[in-house]
Amino acid sequence: MSERSNALKKAQQKYMEKFSIARVRMEHDRYERVQAHAAAQGESVNGFINRAIDHEMERDSLRGPTEAAEGRGNISTP
């Protein structure tokens, strides 16, 4: 059984090597709102954040570098 356990650890490590980790800081109440929103969409917080990043990057590419850098069209957050 320990061989399976070691094999599983090796497979998980290999899988995780494909990823980088980005830490995001936010106040607890905001995190709770993000968590609730993600759950309502049927996804994890990680999945929601990645989807939001993809969405904003797509919007930025349509607007052009100057508009994106100036933050035009972005919604301010508290």
Backbone as JSON Lines, residues from 0, in Angstrom:
{"i":0,"aa":"M","n":[0.82,-1.2,0.0],"ca":[0.0,0.0,0.0],"c":[0.86,1.26,0.0]}
{"i":1,"aa":"S","n":[2.03,1.2,0.61],"ca":[2.89,2.38,0.64],"c":[3.41,2.72,-0.75]}
{"i":2,"aa":"E","n":[3.55,1.69,-1.65],"ca":[3.98,1.98,-3.02],"c":[2.94,2.82,-3.74]}
{"i":3,"aa":"R","n":[1.68,2.46,-3.57],"ca":[0.6,3.26,-4.18],"c":[0.63,4.67,-3.63]}
{"i":4,"aa":"S","n":[0.84,4.79,-2.34],"ca":[0.91,6.08,-1.71],"c":[2.08,6.9,-2.27]}
{"i":5,"aa":"N","n":[3.22,6.28,-2.42],"ca":[4.38,6.97,-3.0],"c":[4.14,7.31,-4.46]}
{"i":6,"aa":"A","n":[3.51,6.42,-5.19],"ca":[3.19,6.68,-6.59],"c":[2.21,7.84,-6.71]}
{"i":7,"aa":"L","n":[1.24,7.86,-5.81],"ca":[0.25,8.95,-5.82],"c":[0.93,10.28,-5.51]}
{"i":8,"aa":"K","n":[1.81,10.29,-4.53],"ca":[2.54,11.52,-4.19],"c":[3.35,12.01,-5.38]}
{"i":9,"aa":"K","n":[4.01,11.08,-6.07],"ca":[4.84,11.45,-7.23],"c":[3.96,12.02,-8.35]}
{"i":10,"aa":"A","n":[2.82,11.39,-8.58],"ca":[1.91,11.87,-9.62],"c":[1.36,13.25,-9.28]}
{"i":11,"aa":"Q","n":[1.01,13.46,-8.02],"ca":[0.51,14.76,-7.6],"c":[1.58,15.83,-7.73]}
{"i":12,"aa":"Q","n":[2.8,15.49,-7.35],"ca":[3.9,16.45,-7.46],"c":[4.15,16.82,-8.92]}
{"i":13,"aa":"K","n":[4.13,15.82,-9.81],"ca":[4.33,16.09,-11.23],"c":[3.22,17.0,-11.77]}
{"i":14,"aa":"Y","n":[2.0,16.73,-11.35],"ca":[0.86,17.55,-11.77],"c":[1.02,18.99,-11.29]}
{"i":15,"aa":"M","n":[1.39,19.17,-10.02],"ca":[1.5,20.51,-9.45],"c":[2.66,21.31,-10.03]}
{"i":16,"aa":"E","n":[3.65,20.65,-10.59],"ca":[4.79,21.35,-11.2],"c":[4.38,22.17,-12.41]}
{"i":17,"aa":"K","n":[3.2,21.9,-12.96],"ca":[2.71,22.65,-14.12],"c":[2.19,24.03,-13.74]}
{"i":18,"aa":"F","n":[2.01,24.28,-12.45],"ca":[1.35,25.49,-12.0],"c":[2.28,26.43,-11.25]}
{"i":19,"aa":"S","n":[1.97,27.7,-11.3],"ca":[2.57,28.71,-10.44],"c":[1.5,29.14,-9.44]}
{"i":20,"aa":"I","n":[1.93,29.68,-8.33],"ca":[0.99,30.11,-7.31],"c":[1.03,31.62,-7.22]}
{"i":21,"aa":"A","n":[-0.14,32.24,-7.28],"ca":[-0.28,33.68,-7.11],"c":[-1.16,33.91,-5.89]}
{"i":22,"aa":"R","n":[-0.66,34.6,-4.92],"ca":[-1.45,34.87,-3.72],"c":[-2.19,36.18,-3.89]}
{"i":23,"aa":"V","n":[-3.43,36.19,-3.48],"ca":[-4.26,37.38,-3.58],"c":[-4.73,37.73,-2.17]}
{"i":24,"aa":"R","n":[-4.52,38.97,-1.77],"ca":[-4.98,39.4,-0.46],"c":[-6.24,40.22,-0.61]}
{"i":25,"aa":"M","n":[-7.2,39.91,0.26],"ca":[-8.42,40.7,0.31],"c":[-9.0,40.58,1.71]}
{"i":26,"aa":"E","n":[-9.81,41.53,2.05],"ca":[-10.43,41.5,3.37],"c":[-11.37,40.3,3.47]}
{"i":27,"aa":"H","n":[-11.56,39.83,4.68],"ca":[-12.37,38.63,4.92],"c":[-13.77,38.73,4.33]}
{"i":28,"aa":"D","n":[-14.42,39.87,4.52],"ca":[-15.79,39.99,4.02],"c":[-15.83,39.94,2.49]}
{"i":29,"aa":"R","n":[-14.82,40.49,1.84],"ca":[-14.78,40.43,0.39],"c":[-14.55,38.99,-0.07]}
{"i":30,"aa":"Y","n":[-13.65,38.29,0.61],"ca":[-13.4,36.89,0.27],"c":[-14.68,36.07,0.4]}
{"i":31,"aa":"E","n":[-15.43,36.33,1.45],"ca":[-16.69,35.6,1.64],"c":[-17.66,35.88,0.51]}
{"i":32,"aa":"R","n":[-17.69,37.13,0.03],"ca":[-18.56,37.46,-1.11],"c":[-18.08,36.76,-2.38]}
{"i":33,"aa":"V","n":[-16.77,36.74,-2.59],"ca":[-16.21,36.05,-3.75],"c":[-16.52,34.56,-3.68]}
{"i":34,"aa":"Q","n":[-16.34,33.99,-2.5],"ca":[-16.6,32.57,-2.3],"c":[-18.07,32.23,-2.57]}
{"i":35,"aa":"A","n":[-18.97,33.06,-2.07],"ca":[-20.4,32.84,-2.29],"c":[-20.75,32.97,-3.77]}
{"i":36,"aa":"H","n":[-20.16,33.96,-4.43],"ca":[-20.43,34.15,-5.86],"c":[-19.92,32.96,-6.66]}
{"i":37,"aa":"A","n":[-18.71,32.53,-6.38],"ca":[-18.15,31.37,-7.09],"c":[-19.03,30.15,-6.88]}
{"i":38,"aa":"A","n":[-19.44,29.91,-5.66],"ca":[-20.3,28.76,-5.36],"c":[-21.62,28.86,-6.14]}
{"i":39,"aa":"A","n":[-22.18,30.05,-6.23],"ca":[-23.43,30.24,-6.96],"c":[-23.26,29.95,-8.45]}
{"i":40,"aa":"Q","n":[-22.03,30.11,-8.94],"ca":[-21.73,29.83,-10.35],"c":[-21.32,28.38,-10.54]}
{"i":41,"aa":"G","n":[-21.24,27.63,-9.44],"ca":[-20.85,26.23,-9.52],"c":[-19.37,26.02,-9.73]}
{"i":42,"aa":"E","n":[-18.56,26.95,-9.21],"ca":[-17.11,26.82,-9.39],"c":[-16.38,27.15,-8.11]}
{"i":43,"aa":"S","n":[-15.1,26.83,-8.09],"ca":[-14.26,27.14,-6.94],"c":[-13.83,28.6,-6.99]}
{"i":44,"aa":"V","n":[-13.3,29.09,-5.88],"ca":[-12.76,30.45,-5.87],"c":[-11.62,30.54,-6.88]}
{"i":45,"aa":"N","n":[-10.76,29.54,-6.92],"ca":[-9.66,29.52,-7.87],"c":[-10.18,29.58,-9.31]}
{"i":46,"aa":"G","n":[-11.18,28.78,-9.6],"ca":[-11.75,28.78,-10.94],"c":[-12.37,30.13,-11.3]}
{"i":47,"aa":"F","n":[-13.07,30.73,-10.34],"ca":[-13.67,32.04,-10.58],"c":[-12.61,33.1,-10.84]}
{"i":48,"aa":"I","n":[-11.57,33.11,-10.02],"ca":[-10.5,34.11,-10.19],"c":[-9.83,33.93,-11.55]}
{"i":49,"aa":"N","n":[-9.55,32.7,-11.95],"ca":[-8.94,32.46,-13.25],"c":[-9.86,32.89,-14.39]}
{"i":50,"aa":"R","n":[-11.15,32.64,-14.24],"ca":[-12.11,33.08,-15.26],"c":[-12.16,34.6,-15.34]}
{"i":51,"aa":"A","n":[-12.15,35.26,-14.18],"ca":[-12.17,36.73,-14.16],"c":[-10.91,37.3,-14.81]}
{"i":52,"aa":"I","n":[-9.77,36.69,-14.55],"ca":[-8.52,37.14,-15.16],"c":[-8.6,36.98,-16.68]}
{"i":53,"aa":"D","n":[-9.06,35.82,-17.14],"ca":[-9.19,35.61,-18.59],"c":[-10.12,36.64,-19.21]}
{"i":54,"aa":"H","n":[-11.23,36.92,-18.54],"ca":[-12.2,37.89,-19.03],"c":[-11.57,39.28,-19.16]}
{"i":55,"aa":"E","n":[-10.88,39.73,-18.13],"ca":[-10.27,41.06,-18.16],"c":[-9.14,41.15,-19.18]}
{"i":56,"aa":"M","n":[-8.37,40.08,-19.32],"ca":[-7.3,40.1,-20.32],"c":[-7.87,40.19,-21.73]}
{"i":57,"aa":"E","n":[-8.98,39.5,-21.96],"ca":[-9.65,39.58,-23.26],"c":[-10.17,41.0,-23.5]}
{"i":58,"aa":"R","n":[-10.79,41.6,-22.48],"ca":[-11.28,42.98,-22.61],"c":[-10.14,43.94,-22.87]}
{"i":59,"aa":"D","n":[-9.04,43.77,-22.16],"ca":[-7.88,44.64,-22.35],"c":[-7.33,44.53,-23.76]}
{"i":60,"aa":"S","n":[-7.3,43.33,-24.31],"ca":[-6.76,43.16,-25.66],"c":[-7.65,43.84,-26.7]}
{"i":61,"aa":"L","n":[-8.94,43.93,-26.43],"ca":[-9.86,44.6,-27.35],"c":[-9.76,46.12,-27.26]}
{"i":62,"aa":"R","n":[-9.41,46.63,-26.08],"ca":[-9.34,48.08,-25.87],"c":[-8.03,48.67,-26.33]}
{"i":63,"aa":"G","n":[-6.97,47.94,-26.28],"ca":[-5.67,48.48,-26.63],"c":[-4.89,48.84,-25.37]}
{"i":64,"aa":"P","n":[-3.56,48.91,-25.5],"ca":[-2.7,49.08,-24.33],"c":[-2.91,50.38,-23.55]}
{"i":65,"aa":"T","n":[-3.15,51.49,-24.22],"ca":[-3.3,52.77,-23.51],"c":[-4.53,52.78,-22.64]}
{"i":66,"aa":"E","n":[-5.66,52.37,-23.2],"ca":[-6.9,52.34,-22.42],"c":[-6.81,51.36,-21.27]}
{"i":67,"aa":"A","n":[-6.23,50.21,-21.5],"ca":[-6.12,49.19,-20.45],"c":[-5.23,49.7,-19.32]}
{"i":68,"aa":"A","n":[-4.12,50.33,-19.66],"ca":[-3.19,50.83,-18.64],"c":[-3.82,51.94,-17.81]}
{"i":69,"aa":"E","n":[-4.68,52.73,-18.42],"ca":[-5.34,53.8,-17.7],"c":[-6.52,53.3,-16.9]}
{"i":70,"aa":"G","n":[-6.91,52.06,-17.08],"ca":[-7.98,51.48,-16.32],"c":[-9.37,51.93,-16.76]}
{"i":71,"aa":"R","n":[-9.49,52.42,-17.98],"ca":[-10.79,52.86,-18.46],"c":[-11.73,51.67,-18.57]}
{"i":72,"aa":"G","n":[-12.93,51.86,-18.1],"ca":[-13.92,50.82,-18.19],"c":[-13.9,49.86,-17.02]}
{"i":73,"aa":"N","n":[-12.91,49.97,-16.17],"ca":[-12.87,49.08,-15.0],"c":[-13.81,49.56,-13.93]}
{"i":74,"aa":"I","n":[-14.36,48.65,-13.21],"ca":[-15.25,48.99,-12.11],"c":[-14.39,49.11,-10.87]}
{"i":75,"aa":"S","n":[-14.51,50.21,-10.15],"ca":[-13.73,50.35,-8.92],"c":[-14.3,49.46,-7.86]}
{"i":76,"aa":"T","n":[-13.41,48.96,-7.01],"ca":[-13.85,48.1,-5.92],"c":[-13.49,48.73,-4.6]}
{"i":77,"aa":"P","n":[-14.32,48.49,-3.6],"ca":[-14.07,49.11,-2.3],"c":[-12.84,48.54,-1.63]}
